[in-house]
Amino acid sequence: MTDHELPTTAYVILGMLRLGASSGYEIKKAVQVSTRFFWTISEAQIYPMLRRLEDARLISGRDAPTGRRRRRVYELTDLGESALTDWLERREPTPFEVRDVAMLKLFFADAVGEDAALDLVEQLRTRSESELRELQGQVQPAEELARSTGNRFPALSLQAGISVHLALIQASDELSASLTRAD
């Protein structure tokens, strides 16, 4: 498997290992508080990909059970570090992909009445307010990570995510006002 054949999931795992996660569980937890706001992977993707990356010698793993629970810890190899940096430096199309159920429902809102459409706009706003609060709660830990490790881009990406949800809240307000005026 060459690094040009790796799916994005592999790079998420390589990146999380580089940031200090060492087990599948730690990778899952790290994703939940960071990249899941713009790129998520499931536990069902993590463990098979860890095996593939280890087979490709991009990571090395060793058994490190905790009590009765099986546990395997991993670290990035030089080859894995190289694959990650090659991917980051590769100039290639980077499609913008958003999977947002609230936006999808809003797209089809002509199928429902005006009140239901307004409710969909409110659901979008409420969801983005909730995500915004959660992202804002991650600012201090991300800034501490930047100070302690020198990895500043997780905090910068977090700021971009905050901006996205602020924009969605503003768009929801504008949509709501537009729909209300149309009555």
Order of alpha helices (4+ residues) and beta strands (2+ residues): alpha-alpha-alpha-beta-beta-alpha-alpha-alpha-alpha-alpha
